[in-house]
Amino acid sequence: MAVSNWFEYKRVRQLHGERAVLGQLLSDLDGDTVFWDVGANVGVYSCLAASVLPQGAVVGFEPEPNNQARLRENLARNDPECKWHVAPVALWDADAECQLALDFSSEFDQVGAGHYYLSDAEGQEIDCRRAETMIQQGYPHPEVVKIDVQGAELPVLRGFGAALEAVETVYLELHTNKAKRYDTTVEETEQYLREAGFSVTPLGKPSGFRTGVYHVRASR
């Protein structure tokens, strides 16, 4: 994978403190799984998933233009045989134009940083789509989904609508404080999955110095 700054180096070398989660996710994939990487960033999950899916498909959802370009570059470089596609949208609970804002100072506005969120404030104008809409438009229906969207986990899940019934496994990065931006809580998100028929298993916090975040695996 291409590395041009510290953020990309950390993702590639340290796997952002998510080595155990990533290892378990890869064990859930077989040769023909359809995998959706929601909040794909520069493609660590997408590339590794594609490497074990010669007959499957990977769809990486990444709305930020610089990360999106790097995601395409990394997938093309690593996994030419897998059926992969980059969707330049943010998954949401409505089909709309949205604003993508930066969470921190301008020093974080670099490829691989990943500190972007949907905001009512001024930002980059992007397209938001329901997952259900993407499937209706021809995207392959996912069996395994990874979601890392800086607190917007519940709106993304709601956007699946009835299509969530055919999803087998969901890996979620849950953000305790950032979920409040969207008037939701991590408890509501976990409950939503249980009510949709999933069993939710905690996977713990990422290693390193990240705070206010933990992972779960939801399966049927």
Secondary structure, DSSP 4 states (H G I P E B T S, - for coil): ----SHHHHHHHHHGGG-HHHHHHHHHT--TT-EEEEET-TTSHHHHHHHHT-SSSEEEEE--SHHHHHHHHHHHHHH-TTSEEEEE-SEE-SS-EEEEEEESS-GGG-STT---EEEESSS-EEEEEE-HHHHHHTTPPPPSEEEE--TT-HHHHHHTTGGGGGG--EEEEEEETTGGGGGT--HHHHHHHHHHTT-EEEEEEPPSSS--SEEEEEEE-
